[in-house]
């Protein structure tokens, strides 16, 4: 299994396409060795180089960094899918009860995100 840097490197190679590493490097303002390190999963591009990938190649940075296109939600796990199906097929009173039961968890998650 690839580590996260290697997966990003493989997606950078996709963005590079048929360009040589040297041509690609020149367009984003780095040397060829830097591109080789990115694609080998040894390093990640910094913020300014990510912006260059966006402007020069119209790269989807969300896809580049985590493998999911922008706006695509992660796949639900089986237990999550079952909960969602149960909610969707519940009568209005049951939906209200589920929402009321989950509200304290929502507040807890929100406060944890703010603290991080």
N, C-alpha and C positions, 0 to 999 in steps of 0.2 A: 504494500500500500504506500502511495506517495505521501510525503509530508506536505504540509500546507505550502511551503515555499516552492517545492517542486511542482505542485499543482498550479500555482500562480505562474511559474516559469513556463509551463506547457501552454497556458493561455496567452502569455506574452508571445510565444512562438507562433500561435495562431494569428495574433494581430500582425506580426511581422510578415506572415504569408510568404510570398515568393521573393521578397527583398533579401539581399544578403545581410548578414549581421552588420557589416560595415555601413551599408546604405541606410539601414534602419537606425543604427547608432548616430549617424550624421544628422538624420532628420529630427532626432530628439535631443541632440546635444550631449552625447556621451561617447566614450570610446567603445570599440568593438568588444573588448574584454569585459566591460560592464554588462553588455547584453548577454554575453556568454555566461556570466555569473548569475544573472537573473534567470535565464532559461535553464540553467543547471540546478536552480533552487538553492544557490548559496547565499543570495542576497535578494532584497526586494527594492523596487524603485522608491525613491523618496517622493514627497508630495509634489515637488515641482516637476519631476519627471512623469508622474501620473497625470498631471495637468497637460503635459506635452503629448502624452499618449492620447488623451481626450481630444486636444485641438488638432493634432496632426493626423490622427488615424480614426477619429470618432469612436474610440474604444469605450465600451460600456465598463466603467470602472467598478461597478458593483459586480458584474460578471467576472471581470479580471481578478478581483480580490477574493471573492467567495464562491464563484462558480454559478451564481444565480443571476439571471438578467434582472435589471431594475424593475421593480414592481411584481416580480414573481415571488409568491409566498412559498416558504418551505413546505415540503410534503408533510401531511399529517401522519402521525403514528397511528397504529390500529386503534388503540384505546381512545385517542383524541377523535378519530373519525366516528367511532361508536357514540361518544358523548355528543358530538355535533349532530349526528343523525337522530339520536334520541331527543335532543332539544328541538330540532326542526319538526319532528313528528309529534311533539307534545301539544296538548290543548293550552290555550292562553293562560289558565291558572297555573299550570305546571311550569310554563316558561317564566312567569312572574316569580314563582318560588325559586327556580334555579338562579335567576338574576339576583334575587335578594340574598341567596346563599353565597353567591360568588363575589358580591360587592366588597366584603371585607378583604378578600384576597387581592382584588384589583388595587385597593388602596395600599396594601402592603407592598405589592410589586412596584407601584408608582413611587413610593417613598424610598425604596431600595435603589431604584434607578437614579433618583435625584441625588442620593448620597454618594453614588459611585463616581 
